[in-house]
Structure formats: structure tokens, C-alpha cells
């Protein structure tokens, strides 16, 4: 399963992302409520329809705040240039046993360190 980060969704909505389309067709994509929320903060074409489609994707197991705080400490994520939402996504990916697909360079570096990155170059 693949947790697709906001950065990839934005690229897909702007210009199309064939690898994401394929993953969606193969039902490999899961969603986190924070990703839906981040996208909802932007200007979206077909806004209501898109948000409904995103929310219809299978949900990733969402880490609780205390779990994320412990995850930040245990994985030494402080000072690595990611924010709290990114830490939530990493913790949720780990809890769910899925890979995180991102185009954010700092988040990608952290997901590689955690061995939960989606190796986009291969696809």
C-alpha cells in the first residue's frame, strides 16, 4: 500500500501523474485525513467531488498525537526539517506498514532513513 503525500497529489492535479493513476487503478493507494485537509486548503477544480473521492480511499491507520511525539523522539526526527504533519504521516505509514510517496526533499530523506519511502524512480 502507498500513502501518497500532498506534494504528489498536487503534481497529479496540475499535470497528471501516470504512476499515481496506475496505483489508483490497482487499489494500492491509501489516504490520511491530514493529506485531505492540506488539499482542502488549496484551490481545487471540482472541489467537492475531488474531496469526496479522496475521502473514499482506504484510510491509513492514523497515529495518535502521543504516538507521534514518541515516534519523533525514538526516531530522532527533530532538526531534520520536517513538520509535525510530516511526522504524523511517517508514523502512520509505519503503523500501517505502507510506503510513503513524496516529492518533498526533506520528507523523502526522512522516509528513506525510516525505510518507508516509495521508490518513485523505479515506477
C-alpha positions as CSV (number, residue, x, y, z in Angstrom):
1,X,0.0,0.0,0.0
2,X,1.1,3.5,-0.8
3,X,0.4,6.7,1.3
4,X,0.6,9.5,-1.3
5,X,1.8,12.8,0.1
6,X,0.2,16.1,-0.7
7,X,3.2,17.0,-3.0
8,X,2.4,14.1,-5.3
9,X,-1.3,14.8,-5.3
10,X,-0.6,18.5,-6.3
11,X,1.6,17.4,-9.2
12,X,-1.1,15.0,-10.3
13,X,-3.8,17.6,-10.1
14,X,-1.7,20.1,-12.1
15,X,-0.3,17.9,-14.9
16,X,-1.3,14.2,-14.3
17,X,0.8,11.6,-12.8
18,X,0.6,8.2,-14.7
19,X,2.2,6.2,-11.9
20,X,-0.4,7.5,-9.5
21,X,-3.2,6.7,-11.9
22,X,-1.8,3.2,-12.2
23,X,-1.6,2.8,-8.4
24,X,-5.2,4.1,-8.0
25,X,-6.4,1.6,-10.6
26,X,-4.6,-1.2,-8.8
27,X,-6.1,0.0,-5.5
28,X,-2.7,0.5,-3.9
29,X,-3.4,4.0,-2.6
30,X,-4.4,4.8,1.0
31,X,-5.2,8.2,2.4
32,X,-4.5,10.2,5.6
33,X,-7.0,12.8,6.8
34,X,-4.2,15.4,7.1
35,X,-3.5,15.0,3.4
36,X,-7.2,15.5,2.5
37,X,-7.1,18.6,4.9
38,X,-4.0,20.0,3.2
39,X,-5.5,19.6,-0.2
40,X,-8.8,21.1,1.0
41,X,-6.9,24.3,1.9
42,X,-6.0,24.8,-1.7
43,X,-7.9,25.9,-4.7
44,X,-9.3,22.8,-6.4
45,X,-11.2,22.2,-9.6
46,X,-14.3,20.1,-8.9
47,X,-13.5,20.7,-5.2
48,X,-16.4,18.8,-3.6
49,X,-16.1,15.8,-6.0
50,X,-12.4,15.5,-5.5
51,X,-12.6,15.7,-1.7
52,X,-15.2,13.0,-1.7
53,X,-13.1,10.8,-3.9
54,X,-10.1,11.3,-1.7
55,X,-12.1,10.5,1.4
56,X,-13.4,7.4,-0.2
57,X,-9.9,5.9,-0.5
58,X,-9.0,3.3,2.2
59,X,-7.7,5.1,5.3
60,X,-4.2,4.6,6.6
61,X,-4.0,3.8,10.3
62,X,-3.7,7.2,11.9
63,X,-1.2,7.7,14.6
64,X,-2.4,9.4,17.8
65,X,-0.6,12.6,18.9
66,X,1.2,10.9,21.8
67,X,2.4,8.1,19.4
68,X,3.7,10.8,17.1
69,X,5.5,12.5,19.9
70,X,7.1,9.2,20.9
71,X,7.9,8.5,17.3
72,X,9.7,11.9,16.9
73,X,11.9,11.1,19.9
74,X,12.6,7.4,19.2
75,X,13.4,8.0,15.5
76,X,15.3,11.3,16.3
77,X,13.3,13.3,13.8
78,X,13.9,16.6,15.5
79,X,16.0,19.1,13.4
80,X,15.5,17.2,10.2
81,X,13.5,19.9,8.5
82,X,10.1,18.2,8.6
83,X,7.0,19.5,10.3
84,X,4.5,17.8,12.7
85,X,2.2,16.8,9.8
86,X,5.0,15.1,8.1
87,X,5.9,13.3,11.3
88,X,2.3,12.2,11.6
89,X,2.4,10.8,8.0
90,X,5.7,8.9,8.7
91,X,4.3,7.5,12.0
92,X,1.1,6.5,10.3
93,X,2.9,4.8,7.4
94,X,5.0,2.8,9.9
95,X,1.9,1.8,11.9
96,X,0.2,0.7,8.7
97,X,3.1,-1.0,7.1
98,X,2.8,1.1,3.9
99,X,5.2,3.2,1.9
100,X,5.1,7.0,1.8
101,X,5.4,8.6,-1.7
102,X,6.6,12.2,-1.5
103,X,8.4,14.7,-3.6
104,X,9.3,16.9,-0.7
105,X,13.1,16.5,-0.4
106,X,13.3,16.7,3.4
107,X,10.4,14.3,3.9
108,X,11.9,12.0,1.3
109,X,15.2,12.0,3.2
110,X,13.4,11.0,6.4
111,X,11.3,8.3,4.7
112,X,14.5,6.8,3.3
113,X,16.1,6.8,6.7
114,X,12.9,5.1,8.1
115,X,12.9,2.7,5.2
116,X,9.3,3.6,4.4
117,X,9.8,5.6,1.2
118,X,8.1,4.7,-2.1
119,X,10.9,4.3,-4.6
120,X,9.4,6.6,-7.3
121,X,12.3,6.3,-9.7
122,X,11.6,2.6,-10.2
123,X,8.0,3.1,-11.2
